[in-house]
Amino acid sequence: MRGGQTFQRWQHKPTLKGTARVWFYVDGSTVYLEQVHTAHPNETK
């Protein structure tokens, strides 16, 4: 939630066999990065 609005969050796995994750959401033409993990975070297991 940002500014009273709820957005759909997305998770991107930047490498084919890696465990890194990038969490983000889009508002219009702006992409907001929420979290960047170099390894698989426990909350998504």
C-alpha positions in Angstrom: 0.0 0.0 0.0 1.3 3.4 -0.9 -0.5 6.7 -0.5 -3.7 4.9 0.4 -3.7 2.9 -2.8 -3.1 -0.9 -3.0 -1.0 -2.2 -5.8 -0.4 -5.7 -7.2 3.2 -6.8 -6.3 5.3 -8.8 -8.7 8.3 -11.0 -8.1 11.1 -11.3 -10.7 13.7 -14.0 -10.7 16.6 -12.3 -12.7 18.6 -15.5 -13.5 17.4 -18.8 -14.8 18.9 -21.0 -12.0 19.7 -18.4 -9.4 17.9 -17.7 -6.2 17.9 -13.9 -6.3 14.5 -12.1 -6.2 13.3 -8.6 -7.0 9.9 -7.5 -5.6 8.3 -4.6 -7.3 5.0 -2.9 -8.3 4.0 -0.5 -11.0 2.1 2.8 -10.7 1.3 4.2 -14.1 4.7 4.5 -15.9 6.8 4.2 -12.7 8.2 1.0 -11.4 8.9 0.9 -7.6 11.4 -1.6 -6.3 10.3 -2.9 -2.9 12.9 -5.5 -2.1 16.0 -7.0 -3.7 17.4 -10.2 -2.4 20.6 -11.9 -3.6 19.3 -15.2 -2.2 15.8 -16.7 -1.9 14.2 -14.9 1.1 12.5 -17.1 3.7 9.1 -15.4 3.3 8.7 -16.8 -0.3 9.6 -20.4 0.5 
